[in-house]
Amino acid sequence: MVKAYSKIVSRQLRSYFSRFIAMIAIVMLGVAFMTGFSATGPNMKDSADVYLDKYDTPDLIIKAPAWLTDIPALPSDPPELSALRLTAEDLDALRACEYVENVTPVVSFDLEEDGKAVRLSYSVLGDAQAAGRPELIAGRLPETAEEILTERASEYIAQYAVGDTVSLNGSAYTVVGVVGNPWYFSTEKEISSKGRGRLDAMLYLDLDLSGLTEYSGAFVTVRGAKALNVYSKEYRDLISTAESSVAELAESKNCFVMNRQMNYAIVLFGENADKLESLSAVFPAFFLLVAVLVVMTTMTRMVEEDRLMIGGLKSQGYPSGRIAMKYVAYALLSSVIGVALGLLVGFRLLPIALYRAYGSPFHLPELVYGFYFFFGLASAAIMIIVIVGATLLAVMRSLREKPSALLVARAPKAGKSILLEKIPFVWKPLKFKYKSTMRNVFRNKKHMLMTIIGVAGCTALVLAGLGLRDSLSAIPDIQYKKLMLYDLSIETTMTAYADGAYGDGLEAFLKGTPDHIKLYQKPEYIEIAGKNTAVTVIAAAESDADNFSRFVRLRGRGDGAALPLDNGGAIITEGIAVLNGLAAGDVFSFGGRSVTVSGITENYLGAYIYMTDTVYRSAFGADFVPNRILIIDPSMVSGDGVTQAILGLEDVLSVEFMTDTRISSQKPLDQMSFIISIIVLFAGALAAIVIYNLTNVNIEERRKELATLKVLGYHNGEVAGYIYREIAILTVFGVLIGLALGLGLHQYIVRFMSVPNMLIGRDILWYTYIFAGLLTFAFTAVVALIMYPKLKKIDMNSSLKVLD
C-alpha cells in the first residue's frame, strides 16, 4: 500500500513539474524582492558606518579661524597668527571633555599652484589610533618631511603617481602613496576659493614629521559613538550633546564645530539609503501580495483537479492525513525551495546590484551584508504559512466529501447569459467561436478574477516603476528652468559688503551683467521627521522683494499662483511643510527660532526658507549682510576661464553655474532610474511567470474540453486560439485595472518617498501608460508561444478517457 501510494505521489509530481517550477519561481521573486529592497538600505548604512569607524573618521571637526580664512599654518608664519590657531593647551582642554574619546590635531589649507587649487593637509599618518586616518590604497606612508601622499583620483580630483615630484610653496615633495580619505568618499567636486573654484588635488603630509606646533583644527572622536550607527537617532543625540559641550570649550578661539551630518558624502549616502528604504516600504509588499495570491490560486485549483484521485485513495482506505500530506508536502517543498532561493538572491545578489547603482558619486566602501531577521523571516513566514494553509484548507474541504461524490467529476458550470448578449447589435454579428470565448471567460468567475488580479498587479507594478522614472526625470528641468531662473551664483565673504556696496572690482563686474540681486544665505541643520536635515535660509532686502521673483519663482504647486515675499513671514518649500505638517499661517520653529509661514512654495530639490531682511532680523536677531549674488546673464557659460576671472575678484569665495548644478542634480536621479529598471525587470518577470502559471493551469483543467475540440475537427491553431482569445480578453481587463491601480500606487509612492530636500513630481507621461500596457501584452505573447507546443501535444484519445 505504501509502495503504491509512493508511485501515485511520484507520478503526480512529475505531471505537475512545470507548475512546481513556476511556483518556486513566483515565491523566489516575491521573497527576493521583499528582502533585497528591504535589506539594501540598512546594508548601505552599515557599510558606511563600518568604513568610517575603521579609520576613526572624526565625529566632530573643529575648525579654527586659520582654517576658515585659508591662512597657511607654516613654521615661517608671523607669531600674531597664533591667535587664529589651536595650540597644545587647546587640545588638552578638549581631551579633558567628558564626551571626548580622542583628539588629533590637523593643519589644512588651500593654495594655488599653476592655476590649480590644491588642498594641503598635515595630519597624523603613522599612529594607528589617530582620528581621521586615510585609507592607504597604494604605496606606503611618508617616512621623511619631504614625502607626501595623494588622494585617489576621481572625476574632479587628479591623482599623482607614486614617485612623482610635486612643488608646493617653493618646496619639492615626493609622492610615496595613494590614499582615500573617508571624509571625502564622494566623487563630487569639492569647492575651493582658489584656482578654478574647485579642488584639483588633495595632498597629505605627516604632521609628526613637520615640526608644526600650532594647528588650524582638530579631529575629535566621541566616547561611545563607535558603538552606534552613524545614521541612527541614538548617534545623532549623542553627538548633539557632545557638540554642545565641545563648542563651549572652543568659543574662546571662535572656532567652528562641524559634525558628520554636515558632511556632503555621508549625508548623500544616507539619503540614497533612505530612498531605497522608502521604496522597500511599498513596492515589495505589493509585489509579495501578488505572488501570494497567484500561488494560493494555483494550489487550490490543483487540489480541485485531483478530486477523482482523492476519492480513489479515500475509497481504498487511505487515511485523510496521508492523502492531505501529498499536497501539503508539495506546497511546503515548493515554497521552502522558493524561499531559500529568494533569501539568497534577496540578501546576497540583489543588494550588490542596488548598491552598485549608487556607485558613480562615491568611492564605495566594501558592502557589509546583514541578515535582517524581520524582513527575511516575515517574507518567508508569509509565503509558507499562507500557501501551506490555503492548500490544507482546500484538501480538507475535499476530504470532507464522501468518496462516491469525489469519484464523480463536477458537472461543468451551467452556461449563463452574459451582459453582451443583451446588446443585440453587438452579439448577433459575432461568430460562434467568439461567442463561446466570451461565455467561457465569464463562466468560471474564480478563474477570471484570479487571472485579472494577477495581470493587474503586475501591470500596476510596471506602471508605478515607469511612472516614478517620469516623475524623477522631470525634476531638474522644472527646478532649474522654471523655478530657479538665475544663471550663476557668487558667494562672497561676510566682510566684503560695506556701506551698501562690494569692492570696486566686483561692483564693476556686476554693472556689466544684465541683472543681479544681493542676498544673505545661511545654511541651517534642523531636525525634520527625526532626521538632521540641511536647509538654506535666504533673505532679501525689503526693497528687492518684488524683484526677487525674477530670480527665484515662488508659487503654489497646485494653482501656480505667485507668492509675494513680504514682511508677513517666511515662505518655506513644500518638502519642509509636508513633513512638518505646516500650512500658511502656522508658526515654524527651528533651531530655537520661530517664523510665521506666509506661504508654501513649489520646490523639488533642496529645502529653503525665504524671507525679507526685516523678518530675518526679527527671527535671528542679527544684521542683514549680503553674502550671495544671483546673476541673470545667459551669455555666461560655465568654464575655467570665466570661473577663474570671477574668483580673481576680491572677496569672492566661490562661483556656481546653474548649468553645472542641473547636470550634477541629474546624477542621483540617473541612479534611481537604474533602481527603477530593476523594479520593472522583477515586475515583468513576475508578470510572465504569473501568466504562464495561470495559462498552464487553465490548459490542464480543460484537457478534455480541448481534446473534444480536436475530435470535432479543430486544428492546432484553432485550439490554441480558443485558449489565447480568453487569455487576451482577461489580459485586457487586467491591464486596464492595473493601469488605474498603478496610478494610485505611484501617487502613494511619490508622497511616501518625498523628503524635505527632494519633492518628487506627481505626473506620469501619457505614453508611459501605453508602454506599460504593451509590455504586459508582450509578456502574454511570449507565454503564448511557450505554451503552444503543450497545446499541440494534447492527445484526443487519452484526454477523452476520463472517468465520469
WONORWO-V336444 format. One record per residue. N is the residue number from 1. OMEGA is omega in whole degrees, -180 to 180 (none if undefined). D_FIRST is the distance of its C-alpha to the first C-alpha in Angstrom with 1 decimal. Layout:
N,OMEGA,D_FIRST
N,OMEGA,D_FIRST
This chain:
1,179,0.0
2,-180,3.8
3,179,5.4
4,179,5.1
5,-180,6.1
6,178,8.6
7,179,9.9
8,-179,10.6
9,-179,12.3
10,-180,14.2
11,-180,15.4
12,180,16.6
13,179,18.4
14,-179,20.1
15,180,21.2
16,-173,22.6
17,-179,24.1
18,177,27.7
19,178,27.3
20,179,25.7
21,180,28.9
22,178,31.1
23,178,29.8
24,-178,30.4
25,180,33.8
26,179,34.8
27,-180,33.7
28,-180,35.5
29,-179,38.7
30,-179,38.8
31,-179,38.4
32,-179,40.7
33,-179,43.4
34,-175,43.3
35,-177,43.4
36,-179,45.7
37,-179,48.4
38,-175,48.2
39,-172,48.5
40,178,51.1
41,175,54.0
42,177,53.5
43,180,52.9
44,-179,56.3
45,177,58.0
46,-179,56.6
47,179,57.6
48,-178,61.1
49,179,61.4
50,-179,60.3
51,-180,62.7
52,-179,65.6
53,-178,65.0
54,-178,64.7
55,179,68.3
56,177,69.6
57,-173,70.5
58,171,73.1
59,179,72.1
60,172,75.8
61,178,78.5
62,-179,82.1
63,176,84.5
64,-180,88.2
65,179,90.8
66,178,91.4
67,-174,87.9
68,-177,88.3
69,177,91.6
70,176,90.7
71,-179,93.4
72,179,92.7
73,-179,92.5
74,-178,94.2
75,-177,96.5
76,-178,99.5
77,178,99.2
78,-175,102.1
79,-175,101.6
80,178,101.8
81,-180,98.3
82,-179,97.0
83,-178,97.0
84,-176,94.3
85,175,91.9
86,179,89.9
87,178,91.3
88,178,89.9
89,178,91.0
90,180,89.0
91,178,85.9
92,178,86.4
93,178,86.7
94,-179,83.4
95,-179,81.7
96,180,82.9
97,-175,81.0
98,-178,78.2
99,-172,75.6
100,176,76.5
101,-175,74.3
102,177,76.2
103,179,79.2
104,-180,79.9
105,179,83.2
106,173,83.3
107,-176,86.0
108,177,85.2
109,177,87.3
110,175,87.5
111,-178,90.1
112,177,91.0
113,180,91.2
114,178,92.1
115,-180,91.3
116,179,87.8
117,-179,86.6
118,175,85.4
119,-179,83.9
120,-178,84.9
121,170,83.2
122,178,84.1
123,-179,81.2
124,-173,80.1
125,-173,77.9
126,-177,77.7
127,-178,76.6
128,-180,72.8
129,-176,73.3
130,177,75.5
131,175,74.4
132,179,74.0
133,175,73.3
134,178,72.5
135,180,69.5
136,-177,70.8
137,180,69.2
138,178,71.4
139,-177,74.4
140,178,75.7
141,179,77.5
142,177,81.4
143,176,83.3
144,-178,86.8
145,-178,88.5
146,179,88.8
147,-169,85.0
148,176,82.9
149,179,79.4
150,177,78.4
151,179,75.7
152,-175,72.9
153,173,73.6
154,-178,72.4
155,-176,73.5
156,-176,76.8
157,178,77.2
158,179,78.6
159,174,77.4
160,178,79.8
161,176,78.7
162,-178,78.8
163,178,82.2
164,174,84.0
165,-178,87.3
166,177,87.8
167,-180,91.2
168,178,91.4
169,178,94.6
170,179,96.5
171,-179,94.3
172,-180,91.9
173,178,88.3
174,178,85.7
175,-179,82.1
176,-179,79.9
177,176,76.5
178,-177,74.4
179,171,72.8
180,-180,70.9
181,-180,72.1
182,179,69.2
183,-179,71.8
184,-176,72.2
185,169,68.7
186,177,69.3
187,179,70.5
188,-177,72.6
189,178,76.4
190,-176,78.3
191,175,81.5
192,177,84.8
193,-178,88.4
194,173,89.4
195,-175,89.3
196,179,87.3
197,177,86.0
198,-179,82.7
199,176,81.9
200,-179,81.9
201,176,81.2
202,-175,80.2
203,-175,81.5
204,173,81.1
205,-180,83.5
206,-178,83.1
207,-179,85.0
208,-179,85.5
209,-171,87.3
210,-175,89.5
211,180,91.9
212,-180,91.5
213,175,92.0
214,-167,91.8
215,179,88.7
216,179,87.9
217,180,84.7
218,173,82.0
219,-176,78.2
220,169,76.8
221,-174,73.3
222,-179,72.5
223,178,71.2
224,-176,67.6
225,-176,67.1
226,-179,65.0
227,-177,62.2
228,177,62.0
229,-176,60.8
230,-178,63.8
231,-178,62.4
232,178,61.6
233,179,63.7
234,178,64.1
235,-179,65.7
236,-180,68.0
237,180,69.1
238,-178,69.9
239,179,71.8
240,178,73.7
241,-180,74.9
242,-179,75.8
243,179,77.5
244,-180,79.8
245,-180,80.8
246,-180,81.4
247,178,83.3
248,180,85.8
249,-176,86.5
250,-177,87.1
251,-177,89.4
252,179,92.5
253,-178,91.9
254,-178,90.8
255,175,87.5
256,-180,84.6
257,-177,81.2
258,178,78.1
259,-177,74.5
260,-180,71.3
261,175,70.8
262,-180,74.0
263,-175,72.6
264,-176,71.8
265,-178,69.0
266,-179,67.2
267,-179,67.5
268,179,66.5
269,178,63.4
270,179,62.4
271,177,63.1
272,177,60.8
273,179,58.0
274,179,58.7
275,177,58.4
276,179,54.9
277,177,54.0
278,177,55.4
279,-176,53.2
280,-179,50.2
281,-175,50.7
282,-174,50.3
283,-176,48.7
284,-180,45.5
285,179,44.7
286,179,45.1
287,-179,43.1
288,180,40.2
289,179,40.3
290,-179,39.9
291,-180,37.0
292,-179,35.2
293,-178,35.7
294,-179,34.5
295,176,31.3
296,179,30.6
297,-180,31.1
298,-178,28.8
299,-180,25.8
300,-178,26.6
301,178,26.9
302,178,23.7
303,-179,21.8
304,178,24.0
305,-174,23.1
306,-179,19.4
307,-176,19.9
308,-180,18.4
309,178,15.1
310,178,15.1
311,179,15.9
312,179,13.2
313,-178,10.4
314,-180,12.6
315,178,13.2
316,174,9.6
317,178,9.9
318,-180,8.8
319,-178,11.7
320,-179,14.6
321,-179,14.9
322,179,11.7
323,-178,12.6
324,-176,16.1
325,180,15.5
326,-176,14.8
327,178,18.3
328,179,20.0
329,178,18.9
330,-180,20.3
331,-178,23.4
332,-178,23.9
333,-179,23.5
334,-179,25.9
335,179,28.3
336,178,28.4
337,179,29.0
338,178,31.6
339,-180,33.2
340,178,33.5
341,180,35.1
342,178,37.2
343,178,38.5
344,180,39.4
345,-175,41.3
346,-176,42.8
347,-176,44.0
348,-172,45.0
349,-178,45.6
350,177,46.8
351,179,49.4
352,-180,50.9
353,-180,51.6
354,-179,52.9
355,-180,55.0
356,176,56.6
357,179,57.4
358,-174,60.0
359,-172,61.3
360,-178,64.5
361,-177,66.6
362,160,65.6
363,-169,65.4
364,171,61.9
365,179,61.0
366,-178,57.7
367,177,54.8
368,179,53.3
369,175,49.6
370,174,48.2
371,-179,44.8
372,-170,45.7
373,-178,43.0
374,-179,43.8
375,-176,43.4
376,-177,40.4
377,-180,38.5
378,-179,39.6
379,179,38.4
380,-178,35.1
381,180,34.5
382,-179,35.4
383,-173,33.1
384,-177,30.0
385,-177,30.5
386,-177,31.5
387,180,28.8
388,179,25.9
389,179,27.5
390,178,28.0
391,-179,24.4
392,178,23.1
393,-180,25.6
394,180,24.6
395,-178,20.9
396,177,21.9
397,178,24.3
398,-178,21.7
399,178,19.3
400,178,22.3
401,178,22.5
402,179,21.1
403,-179,18.2
404,179,20.9
405,-179,23.1
406,-177,20.6
407,176,19.8
408,-179,23.5
409,178,24.9
410,177,27.8
411,178,31.1
412,-180,33.2
413,-179,35.9
414,178,39.0
415,179,41.8
416,176,44.6
417,178,48.1
418,-175,48.7
419,-176,51.9
420,180,53.0
421,-179,53.2
422,176,55.9
423,-170,58.1
424,-175,59.1
425,174,61.2
426,-172,58.2
427,-173,55.4
428,-179,57.1
429,-177,58.0
430,174,54.4
431,-177,52.5
432,-176,49.4
433,179,47.1
434,176,48.7
435,180,48.4
436,177,44.7
437,-179,44.2
438,179,46.0
439,179,44.1
440,-179,40.7
441,-174,41.9
442,-179,42.6
443,-179,39.8
444,-174,37.1
445,179,39.1
446,178,36.3
447,-179,35.8
448,-177,39.5
449,-177,40.2
450,176,37.7
451,180,39.0
452,-179,42.5
453,180,41.9
454,180,40.3
455,-179,43.2
456,-180,45.8
457,180,44.7
458,178,44.9
459,179,48.2
460,179,49.6
461,180,48.8
462,-179,50.4
463,-180,53.5
464,178,53.9
465,180,53.8
466,178,56.2
467,177,58.4
468,176,58.7
469,177,60.0
470,-177,62.6
471,-179,63.6
472,-176,64.1
473,-178,65.9
474,-172,68.5
475,-175,69.5
476,-179,72.0
477,179,74.1
478,-175,74.3
479,-170,75.2
480,173,77.7
481,-177,79.2
482,-178,79.2
483,177,79.4
484,-168,81.1
485,-178,84.0
486,-175,85.9
487,177,85.9
488,-179,86.4
489,179,86.7
490,175,89.0
491,-180,88.6
492,177,91.9
493,-178,92.9
494,-177,93.7
495,-173,97.3
496,-172,97.9
497,-180,98.8
498,179,102.3
499,174,104.7
500,-180,102.4
501,174,102.0
502,178,100.5
503,-175,102.5
504,-178,104.6
505,-180,102.2
506,179,99.2
507,178,101.3
508,177,102.8
509,-179,99.3
510,179,98.2
511,179,101.3
512,179,100.2
513,180,96.8
514,-178,96.5
515,177,95.1
516,177,93.8
517,-179,93.2
518,-175,93.4
519,168,90.7
520,-179,89.5
521,-175,85.9
522,175,84.2
523,177,80.6
524,175,78.9
525,-176,75.6
526,-180,74.3
527,178,71.0
528,-179,69.2
529,176,65.7
530,-178,65.5
531,177,66.4
532,-171,69.6
533,178,70.7
534,174,73.7
535,-179,76.0
536,175,79.4
537,179,82.4
538,180,84.9
539,178,88.4
540,176,91.0
541,-178,94.7
542,180,95.4
543,179,97.8
544,-174,95.0
545,180,92.5
546,-179,93.1
547,-175,93.1
548,-176,89.8
549,177,87.8
550,-179,89.0
551,177,87.2
552,-178,84.1
553,177,83.0
554,-177,82.0
555,174,80.2
556,-175,77.6
557,-177,74.3
558,-175,73.7
559,180,77.1
560,-178,78.8
561,-179,81.8
562,179,84.1
563,-178,84.2
564,174,87.7
565,-177,88.2
566,-177,90.7
567,-179,91.6
568,-180,89.2
569,-178,86.4
570,174,84.0
571,-178,81.7
572,180,78.2
573,-170,75.5
574,-180,72.5
575,178,70.0
576,-177,72.0
577,-176,72.3
578,-175,68.6
579,176,67.3
580,180,70.1
581,-175,69.9
582,175,73.6
583,179,75.6
584,-178,79.2
585,178,81.4
586,175,79.1
587,-180,80.3
588,-179,78.5
589,178,78.8
590,176,78.1
591,-179,79.4
592,179,81.7
593,180,83.2
594,174,82.9
595,175,83.7
596,179,83.4
597,180,81.1
598,179,83.3
599,178,80.8
600,-173,77.4
601,175,77.5
602,180,75.1
603,-174,74.0
604,-180,71.1
605,-177,71.7
606,178,73.4
607,-172,74.3
608,172,78.0
609,-177,80.4
610,179,83.6
611,174,86.8
612,179,90.6
613,179,92.8
614,179,93.8
615,180,90.3
616,-180,89.6
617,-179,92.6
618,-176,91.6
619,-172,88.0
620,-179,88.5
621,-178,92.1
622,179,93.0
623,177,95.4
624,180,94.3
625,-178,94.9
626,175,93.4
627,-179,91.3
628,178,89.6
629,174,91.0
630,-174,89.1
631,172,90.7
632,179,90.3
633,-177,91.3
634,-179,89.0
635,-180,91.2
636,-178,90.0
637,-180,87.0
638,178,85.1
639,-177,86.4
640,-178,87.6
641,-180,91.3
642,-179,91.2
643,-180,89.2
644,179,91.6
645,-179,94.7
646,178,93.5
647,178,92.4
648,178,95.8
649,-177,97.4
650,175,98.4
651,175,96.0
652,-179,93.0
653,-178,89.8
654,179,87.2
655,180,86.7
656,178,83.6
657,-179,83.3
658,177,81.1
659,177,79.9
660,-179,78.6
661,180,77.0
662,178,75.3
663,-179,73.9
664,-179,72.8
665,-178,71.1
666,-175,69.0
667,179,67.2
668,178,64.9
669,175,64.2
670,177,63.2
671,178,60.8
672,178,59.3
673,177,59.0
674,178,56.7
675,-179,54.6
676,177,54.4
677,178,53.4
678,179,50.4
679,-179,49.6
680,179,49.9
681,179,47.8
682,179,44.9
683,178,45.4
684,178,45.4
685,178,42.3
686,180,40.5
687,-179,41.9
688,-178,40.7
689,179,37.1
690,-179,37.1
691,178,38.4
692,-177,36.0
693,-178,33.0
694,178,34.1
695,179,35.0
696,178,31.7
697,-179,29.9
698,180,32.4
699,-179,31.8
700,-179,28.0
701,-170,28.4
702,-180,30.9
703,-180,29.6
704,179,29.9
705,-179,33.4
706,176,34.5
707,178,33.2
708,178,35.2
709,178,38.3
710,178,37.9
711,-179,37.7
712,175,40.9
713,178,42.6
714,174,42.4
715,-179,42.9
716,180,40.9
717,-180,43.7
718,176,43.9
719,179,40.2
720,179,40.5
721,178,43.6
722,179,41.7
723,-173,39.5
724,178,42.2
725,179,44.7
726,179,42.5
727,-178,41.9
728,-180,45.6
729,179,46.5
730,178,44.1
731,178,45.4
732,179,49.0
733,-179,48.2
734,-180,46.4
735,-179,49.3
736,178,52.0
737,-180,50.3
738,179,49.5
739,178,53.2
740,179,54.3
741,179,51.7
742,177,52.7
743,178,56.4
744,178,55.6
745,179,53.5
746,-179,56.3
747,178,58.9
748,-178,57.0
749,-177,56.4
750,175,60.1
751,-177,61.2
752,-176,58.7
753,-177,59.7
754,179,63.4
755,-176,65.3
756,-176,69.0
757,171,70.0
758,176,67.7
759,-176,67.4
760,179,65.0
761,-176,66.1
762,-171,64.3
763,172,64.7
764,-180,62.2
765,-174,63.9
766,-177,63.4
767,176,61.9
768,176,59.2
769,-180,57.6
770,-178,57.7
771,180,56.3
772,178,53.4
773,180,52.5
774,179,52.8
775,178,50.7
776,178,47.8
777,178,48.3
778,177,48.4
779,179,44.9
780,180,43.7
781,179,45.3
782,179,43.7
783,179,40.2
784,178,41.1
785,-179,41.9
786,-175,38.6
787,-175,36.5
788,178,38.4
789,180,36.5
790,178,33.3
791,-180,35.0
792,-175,36.2
793,180,32.8
794,-178,31.5
795,-174,30.8
796,-179,32.1
797,-176,30.1
798,-178,26.5
799,180,27.4
800,179,28.6
801,-178,25.4
802,-179,24.0
803,177,22.6
804,none,25.3
